[in-house]
Amino acid sequence: MKYIATFGALVLAACAPVDGARDMPTGEAAGEAAPTLFVANKRGNTLSKIDLATGEEVLRRDSCENPHELATSPDGILVALACYGGTSVDLFRTDTLELQASIDLGENARPHGIVWVEEGAIYVTAEGRKSIFRVQNPASPDRELTEYPTGQEGSHMLAVAPDRRTAWTTDLGSKTATRIDLTGASTPLSVTVGEEPEGIALSPDGMTLWVSARGSDRAYALDPATMEIRQTVDTGRFPLRLAIRPQGDVAVTSNLRDGSLNVIDLASAEVIRTIAVSTPETAQERFQVTILWSDDGERIYVAETASNTVAEVDYASGKVLRRLPAGEGGDGLAILP
């Protein structure tokens, strides 16, 4: 049975600015000194650009319906947006947020999790199609789309191996994590991982796949080859996401219902710290979702979708340094150093 389907360039290019751009200054262009944070505002259907030197939102433009996850290109010129309310991955310039291309993944795609790898390809889940896509040379008119079925309901988030031979998804509806052979040599391998697995990250050495199951209040360490669960870690309430620090020493879970971050030591698979981003009483007022590390591992950015803010947390002290304004329903995050 063939598990890979290759498509032609199913692309609608667009070079004009998006209608409805907010009348704000553009700030620093891509490649200049100040680091930049991009936020997908799922309720506002907009994309925000925040200057991290000043903490100001310097630009906001209309995007697509219900935008979720983001990824920046290796050269820093583009940011890719997964249009969860539709069927496309849209590419925007990082300096002006002008729409450059809209890559259609086909009927009922509902793209969500997205990774832009150093070789230039984009990997993205297509939840409505029970699959993931690889988009080779996404900014080129000669781009190529390859679809890899997972066979699971709600393939939501993903991780990709450094050698690009394997990818893994968390499948909310099927309560599984799935290993996908990107070479096509073997069929997908799915295992049950708690209730509503969503967060996923591969350790930097490639030896452990970490998954957070929001309905179980747990994180799991899996063998990435066999998908066997090695260790289970109790977390705070509703660990929506899991992100590994660039240094590879710890992971954090974003515990939506109690407003905390659990710091998990990857060597011992134990929670070693808990960081309060908000209190259990105010957690639902802020509703933290996506988490993102700064490249130097010194800051954690937490999207607070109910309060339209992004909390900037100092990892060493655990203090919330500031709350950055974004658009309505900020969720997906991407950072440009």
TORKOL-296484 format. One record per residue: x, y negated, z of N, C-alpha, C, O in turn. Coordinates in steps of 0.001 Angstrom, whole numbers, padded with zeros to 6 digits, always signed. Layout:
TORKOL-296484
XYZXYZXYZXYZ
...
END
This chain:
TORKOL-296484
+000845+001195+000000+000000+000000+000000+000878-001242+000000+001833-001335+000771
+000557-002182-000855+001364-003395-000949+000874-004425+000048-000322-004713+000107
+001793-004988+000839+001424-005914+001908+001860-007332+001626+001724-008199+002489
+002379-007592+000444+002800-008943+000117+002109-009362-001167+002127-008627-002154
+001503-010530-001157+000858-011056-002346+001508-012380-002690+001551-013274-001844
+002026-012541-003925+002723-013756-004338+001809-014602-005197+001153-014098-006108
+001769-015893-004904+000923-016825-005619+001805-017810-006392+002982-017988-006080
+001222-018431-007384+001899-019504-008087+001890-020762-007262+001582-020734-006070
+002218-021839-007878+002275-023122-007153+000871-023694-007045+000412-024435-007914
+000195-023327-005946-001179-023796-005714-001104-025146-005023-001361-025251-003823
-000756-026166-005768-000398-027431-005143-001084-028601-005827-001184-028654-007052
-001549-029525-005023-002035-030806-005518-001103-031876-004992-001110-032162-003794
-000310-032467-005848+000640-033477-005388-000070-034812-005226-001012-035129-005953
+000402-035582-004263-000172-036913-004019+000931-037842-003591+001659-037557-002640
+001062-038957-004288+002159-039876-003983+001670-041218-003453+002476-042036-003010
+000376-041455-003491-000139-042733-002999-000296-042701-001495-000463-041623-000924
-000246-043867-000821-000473-043896+000625-001858-043383+000969-002792-043506+000177
-001985-042797+002172-003267-042308+002646-004184-043488+002917-003755-044498+003475
-005446-043363+002521-006417-044409+002833-006603-044506+004335-006521-043504+005046
-006848-045693+004805-007154-045886+006218-005932-045993+007100-006048-045814+008312
-004750-046279+006540-003558-046423+007371-003732-047566+008350-004257-048623+008000
-003280-047346+009603-003388-048393+010616-002429-049524+010287-001346-049285+009754
-002812-050733+010594-002029-051902+010249-000998-052147+011339-001142-053060+012152
+000060-051308+011347+001107-051417+012344+002448-051513+011641+002552-051078+010494
+003487-052065+012274+004826-052047+011687+005342-050624+011620+004965-049778+012432
+006212-050360+010641+006684-048991+010451+007800-048616+011392+008070-047425+011546
+008465-049553+012029+009549-049194+012934+010756-048725+012149+010944-049109+010995
+011584-047883+012786+012815-047448+012162+012552-046322+011185+011726-045445+011441
+013251-046347+010070+013096-045312+009054+013817-044054+009480+014649-044061+010387
+013468-042957+008788+014116-041678+009091+015615-041813+008891+016070-042473+007957
+016377-041184+009771+017825-041202+009648+018492-042257+010494+019714-042230+010638
+017727-043209+011075+018314-044204+011936+018394-043670+013363+017991-042539+013635
+018916-044490+014266+019364-043993+015558+018252-043511+016483+018411-042483+017142
+017133-044224+016549+016130-043913+017557+015413-042599+017232+014945-042420+016107
+015320-041679+018197+014557-040456+017961+013074-040778+017828+012583-041756+018392
+012378-039951+017082+010985-040200+016745+010140-038981+017075+010554-037846+016839
+008963-039219+017618+008016-038156+017924+006814-038316+017006+006297-039419+016831
+006369-037197+016418+005174-037185+015582+004085-036399+016300+004355-035359+016901
+002858-036899+016236+001736-036295+016954+000574-036113+015992+000172-037054+015309
+000030-034891+015940-001178-034621+015166-002384-034845+016071-002532-034186+017100
-003236-035772+015680-004396-036147+016492-005632-035434+015948-006246-035881+014978
-005985-034319+016588-006982-033426+015985-008401-033986+016009-009192-033670+015121
-008743-034806+016995-010078-035387+016999-010149-036655+016145-011201-036973+015590
-009052-037362+016042-009037-038578+015235-008727-038332+013777-008879-039234+012953
-008285-037098+013434-007888-036774+012056-006807-037737+011558-006867-038249+010440
-005813-037965+012431-004735-038887+012100-003389-038293+012493-003313-037284+013194
-002333-038944+012022-000960-038589+012341-000281-039816+012923-000316-040893+012326
+000343-039654+014103+001004-040771+014789+002513-040628+014740+003054-039523+014707
+003177-041770+014735+004638-041835+014828+004983-042699+016030+004544-043845+016130
+005782-042137+016951+006130-042826+018193+007645-043007+018262+008401-042046+018121
+008073-044236+018480+009482-044558+018672+009840-044222+020120+009344-044869+021042
+010688-043227+020329+011003-042800+021687+011938-043764+022416+012074-043679+023637
+012581-044673+021696+013405-045681+022370+012525-046672+023126+012854-047078+024240
+011407-047059+022518+010522-048049+023127+009279-047418+023750+008627-048034+024594
+008948-046195+023340+007726-045551+023804+006484-046044+023089+005371-045738+023516
+006644-046797+022014+005508-047372+021304+005097-046517+020109+005936-045935+019422
+003793-046457+019879+003271-045873+018643+003450-046920+017555+002789-047958+017573
+004341-046651+016609+004673-047663+015602+003879-047504+014319+003844-048413+013489
+003234-046343+014150+002491-046123+012917+001478-045002+013137+001765-044003+013797
+000298-045190+012576-000715-044136+012575-001433-044165+011241-001842-045227+010774
-001589-042988+010618-002296-042913+009343-003329-041798+009368-003195-040818+010102
-004361-041967+008553-005331-040899+008383-004644-039680+007792-003750-039801+006955
-005070-038509+008236-004479-037277+007708-005585-036396+007148-006367-036845+006310
-005660-035158+007596-006672-034227+007129-007621-033903+008278-007482-034449+009373
-008574-033025+008035-009539-032676+009066-008933-031743+010111-008378-030697+009775
-009045-032130+011374-008617-031306+012509-007157-030849+012371-006894-029646+012381
-006211-031778+012243-004805-031394+012122-004279-030819+013431-004654-031274+014511
-003413-029821+013331-002882-029202+014550-001353-029234+014580-000782-030260+014950
-000670-028149+014204+000773-028087+014427+001555-028845+013351+001069-029085+012246
+002802-029217+013725+003688-030004+012876+005068-029365+012797+005456-028593+013674
+005808-029693+011738+007213-029300+011626+007923-030298+010738+007393-030690+009698
+009134-030723+011138+009910-031649+010318+010870-030878+009419+011338-029796+009773
+011153-031449+008255+012067-030808+007309+013493-030873+007835+013817-031775+008607
+014355-029937+007437+015744-029946+007911+016490-031238+007601+017378-031635+008356
+016138-031903+006492+016818-033155+006145+016176-034382+006789+016662-035498+006608
+015085-034188+007542+014458-035287+008256+013608-036217+007415+013143-037241+007916
+013393-035890+006152+012659-036793+005270+011154-036590+005357+010386-037537+005184
+010725-035346+005627+009305-035028+005592+008850-034380+006891+009642-033775+007613
+007551-034519+007173+006924-033789+008261+005734-033051+007663+004934-033632+006930
+005623-031749+007987+004553-030905+007470+003465-030765+008519+003745-030546+009698
+002218-030894+008077+001067-030875+008967+000137-029731+008570-000286-029634+007418
-000177-028860+009543-001116-027764+009306-002541-028282+009488-002916-028716+010578
-003329-028234+008420-004680-028789+008426-005665-027688+008825-006235-027008+007973
-005849-027530+010121-006613-026421+010684-008086-026460+010281-008742-025420+010234
-008601-027627+009995-009987-027746+009570-010186-027515+008089-011304-027637+007589
-009116-027181+007375-009210-026985+005931-008359-025829+005449-008327-024768+006072
-007668-026038+004336-006910-024942+003710-005493-025328+003325-004809-024547+002664
-005032-026507+003718-003763-026991+003195-002706-027255+004260-003006-027424+005442
-001461-027284+003800-000337-027854+004532+000018-029148+003811+000349-029134+002625
-000051-030269+004532+000205-031566+003923+001578-032081+004336+001977-031965+005495
+002292-032652+003373+003635-033192+003608+003600-034714+003589+003090-035328+002652
+004157-035314+004652+004199-036767+004792+005647-037230+004925+006482-036510+005474
+005946-038420+004427+007253-039018+004652+007379-039396+006124+006434-039910+006722
+008534-039145+006697+008718-039470+008110+008881-040969+008346+008614-041446+009449
+009313-041718+007338+009494-043160+007552+008184-043934+007431+007919-044818+008246
+007368-043624+006439+006146-044398+006180+004862-043626+006479+003783-044217+006506
+004964-042321+006702+003806-041428+006863+002922-041421+005619+001725-041152+005717
+003488-041708+004464+002742-041598+003217+002655-040123+002812+003624-039375+002939
+001495-039724+002331+001280-038358+001887+002055-038107+000598+001944-038867-000364
+002846-037027+000591+003650-036688-000577+003101-035492-001346+003227-035438-002570
+002498-034538-000655+001956-033358-001329+000973-032664-000416+001067-032764+000807
+000023-031955-001019-000930-031139-000290-000878-029739-000883-001224-029532-002047
-000445-028787-000078-000203-027419-000561-001374-026548-000131-001540-026275+001058
-002173-026116-001075-003375-025351-000762-003042-023872-000599-002376-023278-001447
-003517-023278+000510-003252-021875+000803-004409-020961+000437-004335-019754+000670
-005460-021499-000123-006556-020662-000565-007759-020706+000357-007715-021299+001435
-008826-020073-000081-010111-020113+000603-010009-019671+002057-009400-018647+002369
-010617-020463+002946-010746-020123+004367-009409-019993+005079-009315-019251+006056
-008382-020680+004629-007031-020473+005179-006920-020861+006645-006402-020082+007445
-007392-022041+007015-007283-022563+008376-005843-022437+008905-005617-021728+009885
-004890-023098+008288-003496-023027+008744-003321-023639+010126-003977-024623+010466
-002436-023052+010918-002241-023543+012288-000761-023588+012665-000129-024636+012533
-000193-022470+013132+001211-022468+013531+002120-022670+012341+001860-022140+011261
+003202-023444+012531+004059-023785+011392+005511-023921+011829+005802-024465+012894
+006425-023418+010988+007866-023504+011210+008518-023884+009885+008198-023307+008846
+009443-024866+009919+010206-025255+008721+011646-024853+008986+012315-025456+009825
+012130-023836+008277+013445-023276+008566+014538-024026+007820+014268-024780+006886
+015780-023806+008248+016907-024575+007722+017111-024381+006225+017578-025295+005546
+016770-023206+005699+016946-022957+004273+015924-023699+003422+016020-023701+002195
+014953-024327+004065+014015-025159+003331+012625-024588+003165+011755-025265+002615
+012376-023361+003620+011049-022762+003478+010178-023094+004687+010677-023270+005799
+008875-023177+004451+007892-023340+005510+007189-022005+005721+006790-021347+004760
+007038-021608+006985+006218-020459+007355+005027-020987+008142+005187-021825+009029
+003829-020495+007818+002620-021030+008443+001579-019926+008562+001431-019099+007662
+000853-019920+009688-000235-018964+009832-001455-019450+009048-001699-020651+008933
-002210-018493+008515-003491-018775+007864-004534-017961+008620-004868-016837+008242
-005035-018553+009688-005871-017819+010632-007102-017219+009972-007471-016081+010262
-007744-017983+009080-008956-017503+008433-008727-016390+007437-009669-015694+007058
-007480-016210+007004-007150-015161+006031-006450-013964+006680-006087-013008+005995
-006259-014019+008021-005553-012951+008745-004180-012719+008119-003820-011595+007769
-003421-013812+007985-002137-013704+007297-001221-014849+007694-001617-015767+008412
+000024-014771+007206+000922-015916+007220+001417-016141+005793+001378-015239+004956
+001874-017341+005539+002438-017697+004240+003890-018135+004408+004270-018718+005423
+004681-017841+003394+005975-018501+003211+005834-019417+002008+005401-018992+000937
+006209-020697+002198+006198-021667+001107+007649-022005+000800+008295-022739+001547
+008154-021470-000295+009545-021688-000678+009662-023003-001434+008862-023273-002330
+010656-023831-001084+010866-025138-001714+009581-025973-001692+009082-026366-002747
+009047-026245-000508+007724-026875-000413+007630-028254-001040+006555-028645-001494
+008723-029000-001078+008672-030349-001634+008869-030379-003143+008823-031448-003753
+009086-029223-003746+009368-029144-005180+008123-028764-005976+007285-028012-005477
+007984-029266-007200+006876-028817-008063+006963-027327-008388+005966-026720-008779
+008150-026734-008229+008343-025320-008531+008256-024446-007286+008789-023337-007268
+007590-024936-006250+007448-024165-005013+006730-022847-005283+005981-022719-006251
+006973-021874-004412+006338-020561-004533+005723-020151-003208+006342-020312-002157
+004511-019623-003253+003799-019189-002062+003733-017672-002020+003387-017022-003007
+004071-017119-000862+003971-015679-000653+003146-015431+000596+003423-016014+001645
+002137-014574+000502+001240-014295+001616+001538-012922+002200+001704-011943+001473
+001603-012867+003536+001877-011638+004271+000705-011360+005206+000559-012069+006202
-000132-010373+004937-001247-010078+005830-000788-009595+007198+000194-008862+007316
-001511-010018+008227-001312-009463+009570-002372-008425+009891-002137-007518+010689
-003553-008556+009264-004654-007654+009537-005318-007904+010875-006131-007093+011318
-004991-009008+011528-005496-009295+012877-006339-010569+012888-006118-011485+012096
-007305-010604+013799-008172-011768+013926-007442-012911+014645-006829-012726+015696
-007533-014090+014040-007027-015281+014714-005525-015366+014824-005011-015751+015874
-004793-015018+013764-003330-015163+013780-003008-016656+013867-003182-017396+012899
-002540-017084+015035-002611-018489+015437-001257-019189+015464-001082-020233+014834
-000308-018623+016184+001037-019180+016303+002039-018160+015775+001725-016978+015635
+003265-018638+015481+004254-017707+014941+005670-018084+015330+005961-019218+015711
+006546-017083+015220+007992-017255+015367+008643-016542+014192+008098-015572+013664
+009818-017031+013784+010524-016468+012635+011952-016148+013044+012615-016952+013698
+012425-014959+012652+013787-014542+012983+014812-015399+012256+014538-015894+011163
+015998-015583+012852+017036-016390+012200+017433-015881+010820+017802-016674+009954
+017360-014550+010600+017726-014014+009291+016564-014026+008302+016721-013584+007164
+015396-014527+008719+014204-014665+007885+013686-013330+007349+012974-013303+006345
+014030-012244+007997+013535-010929+007577+012279-010504+008352+011576-009578+007947
+012008-011184+009461+010896-010798+010326+010212-012042+010868+010856-013057+011135
+008897-011949+011025+008122-012978+011709+007174-012290+012680+006864-011107+012536
+006721-013047+013665+005787-012527+014664+004663-013533+014847+004885-014742+014778
+003446-013028+015081+002313-013903+015346+001634-013506+016645+001742-012367+017099
+000936-014459+017232-000032-014156+018282-001421-014260+017663-001731-015206+016939
-002250-013257+017969-003541-013114+017309-004642-013205+018362-004977-012218+019017
-005196-014402+018512-006131-014681+019596-007336-013741+019590-007686-013172+020624
-007962-013578+018439-009180-012782+018377-008970-011311+018622-009828-010645+019202
-007825-010790+018182-007533-009364+018340-006798-009044+019626-006589-007873+019943
-006400-010071+020377-005648-009908+021627-004319-009187+021392-003891-008366+022204
-003683-009507+020278-002459-008809+019903-001331-009784+019569-001545-010978+019360
-000120-009223+019529+001027-009850+018887+001423-008925+017749+001366-007703+017886
+001822-009507+016626+002090-008721+015425+003481-009013+014887+003900-010166+014799
+004185-007950+014529+005485-008044+013857+005260-007869+012362+004647-006891+011934
+005762-008831+011556+005601-008782+010107+006972-008638+009455+007864-009455+009687
+007137-007612+008651+008366-007401+007902+008315-008267+006651+007547-007979+005734
+009115-009315+006600+009082-010245+005479+009753-009688+004228+009654-010284+003155
+010431-008558+004355+011018-007913+003176+010006-007025+002465+010227-006619+001325
+008893-006722+003137+007883-005853+002557+008183-004372+002681+007484-003548+002091
+009219-004018+003444+009614-002612+003550+008715-001807+004485+008650-000584+004369
+008023-002471+005408+007161-001753+006343+005890-002550+006591+005833-003752+006330
+004866-001862+007099+003580-002492+007370+003635-003241+008695+004514-002973+009514
+002709-004179+008922+002701-004926+010188+002497-004000+011380+001815-002979+011288
+003105-004384+012504+002990-003634+013749+002366-004549+014793+002929-005592+015124
+001193-004157+015317+000473-004973+016287+000315-004228+017598+000067-003022+017617
+000462-004972+018714+000264-004394+020040-000594-005348+020861-000540-006562+020668
-001377-004804+021766-002191-005623+022663-001296-006283+023704-000467-005629+024337
-001481-007608+023872-000690-008367+024846-001637-009249+025648-001843-010413+025303
-002212-008707+026713-003068-009477+027597-004328-009975+026911-004750-009451+025881
-004919-011011+027514-006124-011644+026994-005764-012972+026337-005123-013822+026954
-006171-013144+025106-005960-014378+024354-004487-014793+024290-004142-015880+024754
-003620-013961+023733-002229-014381+023566-002130-015531+022570-002732-015492+021497
-001367-016547+022938-001238-017714+022060+000197-018202+021947+000731-018267+020839
+000843-018548+023068+002219-019043+023001+003171-017957+022546+002996-016789+022894
+004183-018332+021766+005148-017341+021272+006483-018024+020988+006518-019140+020468
+007578-017350+021331+008920-017862+021049+009899-016702+021062+009776-015780+021868
+010870-016755+020166+011944-015762+020113+013157-016332+020822+013535-017479+020584
+013776-015532+021702+014971-016002+022398+016070-016319+021388+016117-015694+020328
+016957-017273+021683+017991-017660+020724+018877-016511+020260+019380-016538+019137
+019080-015489+021114+019891-014349+020691+019089-013324+019896+019645-012327+019434
+017802-013556+019733+016960-012667+018943+016614-011359+019612+016059-010466+018972
+016932-011225+020902+016761-009945+021583+015425-009801+022308+015039-008689+022668
+014709-010918+022529+013456-010859+023279+012427-011770+022644+012722-012913+022296
+011214-011253+022497+010084-012039+022035+009218-012362+023246+008762-011461+023951
+008994-013650+023481+008192-014087+024624+006815-014518+024145+006684-015239+023156
+005785-014065+024862+004397-014375+024532+003689-014811+025813+003866-014191+026861
+002890-015872+025734+002032-016253+026860+000585-015946+026494+000116-016307+025414
-000121-015271+027411-001524-014923+027210-002374-015800+028111-002407-015617+029328
-003047-016737+027511-003744-017766+028286-004890-017187+029118-005186-017698+030198
-005534-016132+028627-006637-015541+029371-006213-014636+030501-007037-014244+031327
-004918-014291+030550-004395-013400+031593-003557-014122+032629-003196-013534+033648
-003238-015402+032384-002351-016163+033266-001012-015445+033427-000496-015294+034535
-000466-015009+032297+000792-014276+032310+001625-014572+031069+001111-014959+030020
+002932-014375+031231+003855-014359+030102+004459-012974+030011+004623-012284+031017
+004790-012575+028788+005283-011223+028541+006582-011285+027740+006720-012077+026808
+007536-010425+028129+008772-010254+027371+008661-008957+026582+008467-007891+027165
+008781-009040+025252+008618-007882+024384+009923-007571+023659+010744-008455+023420
+010094-006308+023319+011152-005912+022401+010699-006346+021006+009661-005876+020539
+011438-007226+020322+010966-007743+019038+010922-006705+017922+010244-006909+016915
+011636-005598+018090+011630-004558+017061+010506-003549+017278+009761-003240+016348
+010382-003035+018503+009380-002009+018795+008069-002593+019284+007046-001909+019274
+008085-003860+019717+006939-004563+020294+006526-003979+021646+005409-004217+022106
+007397-003232+022270+007132-002719+023617+007237-003854+024633+008156-004670+024572
+006283-003897+025570+006334-004899+026630+007349-004454+027676+007210-003388+028275
+008363-005274+027887+009425-004947+028843+009133-005481+030241+009330-004795+031243
+008648-006749+030281+008443-007406+031569+007206-008293+031502+006827-008785+030439
+006590-008484+032661+005413-009333+032783+005660-010353+033887+006163-010012+034957
+005303-011604+033621+005542-012694+034562+004219-013413+034830+003562-013867+033894
+003829-013517+036090+002644-014287+036457+002939-015777+036319+004003-016249+036719
+001984-016512+035748+002155-017947+035524+001024-018710+036208+000217-018133+036935
+000982-020007+035962-000149-020815+036390-001371-020499+035554-001383-019529+034797
-002394-021315+035692-003679-021030+035065-003719-021470+033596-003480-022633+033270
-004027-020509+032726-004231-020747+031304-002950-021242+030615-002896-022382+030155
-001917-020386+030544-000652-020775+029899-000811-020811+028373-000548-019830+027677
-001241-021951+027890-001596-022093+026482-000390-021912+025557-000494-021261+024518
+000735-022478+025931+001926-022427+025076+003152-022018+025884+003178-022114+027111
+004160-021562+025157+005443-021193+025741+006531-021699+024809+006477-021475+023600
+007528-022389+025381+008628-022940+024579+009949-022696+025287+010067-022911+026493
+010941-022246+024531+012266-021944+025082+013186-023153+024926+013244-023774+023865
+013897-023472+025997+014858-024582+025986+015951-024304+024941+016382-023160+024799
+016401-025328+024212+017425-025116+023185+018672-024410+023695+019323-023689+022939
+019018-024605+024974+020180-023932+025550+019947-022436+025747+020905-021694+025965
+018709-021981+025676+018405-020562+025758+018392-019981+027152+018395-018760+027309
+018379-020838+028182+018413-020320+029552+017041-020128+030162+016848-019224+030975
+016074-020971+029782+014742-020900+030386+013674-021113+029320+013931-021621+028228
+012460-020699+029694+011275-021038+028919+010318-021777+029834+010387-021637+031055
+009421-022565+029247+008358-023193+030032+007011-022801+029434+006864-022659+028220
+006027-022631+030328+004656-022423+029890+003841-023658+030226+004061-024297+031255
+002905-023990+029359+002019-025128+029563+000710-024610+030130-000096-024024+029406
+000494-024825+031430-000657-024267+032135-001790-025290+032163-001835-026168+033024
-002687-025158+031218-003688-026181+030956-004610-026436+032142-004944-027589+032417
-005024-025403+032842-006059-025581+033855-005554-026072+035208-006355-026474+036052
-004239-026047+035430-003752-026627+036692-002737-027746+036466-002187-028283+037428
-002486-028102+035213-001637-029251+034914-000164-029040+035182+000575-030011+035340
+000290-027780+035237+001696-027515+035577+002459-026911+034410+001882-026456+033422
+003785-026923+034564+004703-026184+033701+005442-025182+034581+006026-025565+035595
+005424-023915+034211+006265-022928+034890+007582-022800+034163+007604-022686+032937
+008688-022818+034900+010018-022620+034328+010410-021175+034583+010543-020758+035734
+010595-020410+033516+010929-018990+033610+012388-018782+033253+012820-019144+032159
+013147-018203+034167+014535-017841+033884+014521-016636+032938+013954-015595+033271
+015135-016769+031774+015049-015704+030782+015876-014486+031153+015553-013374+030734
+016921-014668+031919+017763-013534+032314+017051-012634+033320+017115-011409+033219
+016378-013242+034285+015723-012465+035345+014233-012254+035106+013606-011445+035789
+013653-012981+034134+012211-012933+033864+011410-013269+035118+010458-012573+035471
+011819-014359+035789+011132-014818+036993+010872-016322+036903+011664-017069+036328
+009756-016749+037476+009483-018180+037580+010394-018765+038646+010372-018329+039797
+011190-019748+038266+012141-020334+039215+011749-021751+039636+012272-022265+040624
+010845-022381+038907+010374-023724+039258+008974-023916+038709+008571-023269+037743
+008250-024808+039337+006974-025271+038797+006997-026786+038775+007277-027429+039787
+006698-027353+037608+006709-028802+037417+005274-029280+037296+004523-028786+036455
+004889-030231+038124+003536-030792+038077+003498-031948+037088+004107-032991+037324
+002790-031769+035990+002585-032856+035030+001359-033664+035433+001347-034890+035314
+000333-032975+035908-000831-033608+036519-001258-032708+037671-000685-031633+037849
-002224-033107+038435-002701-032294+039555-003809-031366+039074-004393-031618+038019
-004122-030292+039818-005259-029450+039435-006554-030244+039324-007422-029907+038520
-006688-031304+040132-007908-032112+040112-008014-032966+038850-009117-033242+038377
-006866-033387+038303-006882-034251+037116-006517-033503+035834-006476-034100+034758
-006253-032202+035944-005806-031436+034776-006804-031502+033625-006403-031620+032467
-008105-031426+033932-009112-031450+032872-009297-032848+032287-009829-032994+031186
-008864-033865+033008-008922-035225+032472-007824-035448+031442-007939-036314+030575
-006762-034662+031544-005643-034823+030613-005584-033683+029599-005321-033928+028422
-005821-032445+030029-005952-031291+029135-004674-031080+028313-004665-031287+027100
-003600-030666+028989-002324-030505+028301-002328-029276+027402-002837-028217+027771
-001752-029438+026220-001760-028369+025225-000322-028094+024753+000432-027399+025434
+000048-028631+023612+001358-028337+023021+002502-028878+023877+002396-029957+024459
+003590-028120+023947+004809-028573+024624+005984-028487+023656+006013-027636+022766
+006946-029378+023843+008088-029475+022947+009304-029957+023719+009211-030924+024474
+010443-029298+023542+011697-029735+024150+012381-030760+023250+012281-030678+022025
+013072-031718+023848+014002-032545+023087+015192-031673+022675+015451-030639+023291
+015903-032090+021644+017004-031278+021133+018103-031051+022161+018788-030029+022119
+018282-031999+023090+019322-031841+024097+018842-031075+025336+019621-030844+026260
+017566-030683+025357+017037-029909+026474+016824-030716+027745+016612-030140+028812
+016875-032036+027650+016724-032873+028846+015305-033360+029077+014959-033759+030189
+014484-033333+028044+013106-033813+028155+012146-032738+027644+012471-031952+026754
+010940-032733+028248+009840-031911+027763+008695-032854+027427+008307-033689+028244
+008158-032716+026222+007019-033523+025805+005757-032666+025866+005724-031553+025341
+004727-033196+026508+003493-032460+026752+002321-033251+026180+002024-034351+026646
+001653-032689+025166+000491-033361+024583-000701-033236+025522-001095-032134+025905
-001267-034380+025886-002431-034429+026776-003631-034874+025933-003906-036064+025780
-004320-033888+025401-005282-034167+024336-006525-034908+024811-007143-035622+024021
-006913-034760+026083-008112-035443+026570-007865-036921+026856-008784-037732+026736
-006635-037284+027235-006330-038680+027562-005593-039405+026442-005194-040558+026604
-005409-038721+025287-004771-039335+024116-003361-039839+024435-002951-040906+023980
-002634-039052+025223-001274-039410+025612-000346-038205+025443-000789-037067+025287
+000953-038497+025479+001981-037458+025526+002851-037749+026741+003468-038811+026829
+002900-036807+027675+003730-036986+028868+005176-036649+028538+005459-035610+027942
+006090-037533+028929+007525-037280+028781+008065-036889+030157+008043-037691+031091
+008543-035664+030272+008959-035096+031554+010472-034922+031567+011047-034371+030628
+011112-035390+032626+012538-035167+032831+012732-033749+033383+012231-033426+034461
+013458-032907+032642+013578-031512+033061+014318-031365+034389+013905-030577+035241
+015396-032107+034574+016214-031948+035781+015441-032283+037042+015500-031538+038020
+014715-033397+037034+013994-033832+038230+012555-033351+038281+011959-033296+039356
+011990-033001+037133+010588-032611+037075+009635-033781+037114+008429-033585+037264
+010145-035002+036983+009292-036192+037068+008728-036567+035698+009399-036427+034675
+007483-037046+035699+006905-037623+034490+007447-039040+034355+007126-039912+035163
+008268-039269+033338+008931-040561+033172+007978-041620+032621+008019-042778+033037
+007133-041222+031699+006175-042157+031104+005134-041358+030329+005322-040178+030030
+004044-042027+030017+003001-041439+029177+002914-042271+027902+002666-043476+027944
+003122-041610+026780+003199-042287+025499+001831-042293+024827+001186-041246+024759
+001369-043431+024332+000066-043487+023669+000114-042848+022292+001077-043016+021544
-000952-042105+021968-001084-041512+020643-002516-041702+020181-003253-042492+020771
-002926-040992+019133-004281-041094+018628-005234-040203+019407-004867-039629+020432
-006445-040095+018917-007489-039362+019617-007279-037851+019491-007270-037293+018394
-007112-037210+020653-006966-035756+020657-005602-035279+020213-005511-034302+019470
-004532-035939+020646-003184-035526+020272-002901-034080+020660-003196-033666+021781
-002330-033311+019733-002095-031879+019968-000724-031476+019461+000217-031405+020252
-000576-031208+018170+000711-030778+017635+001782-031841+017765+001507-033033+017620
+003023-031403+018043+004154-032306+018232+005336-031857+017379+005552-030663+017171
+006085-032820+016896+007361-032560+016231+008279-033729+016534+007828-034865+016682
+009565-033443+016625+010526-034490+016994+011594-034589+015922+012021-033585+015351
+012021-035825+015657+013094-036089+014707+014214-036776+015474+014047-037908+015928
+015368-036099+015628+016459-036686+016429+016948-038012+015844+017857-038633+016395
END
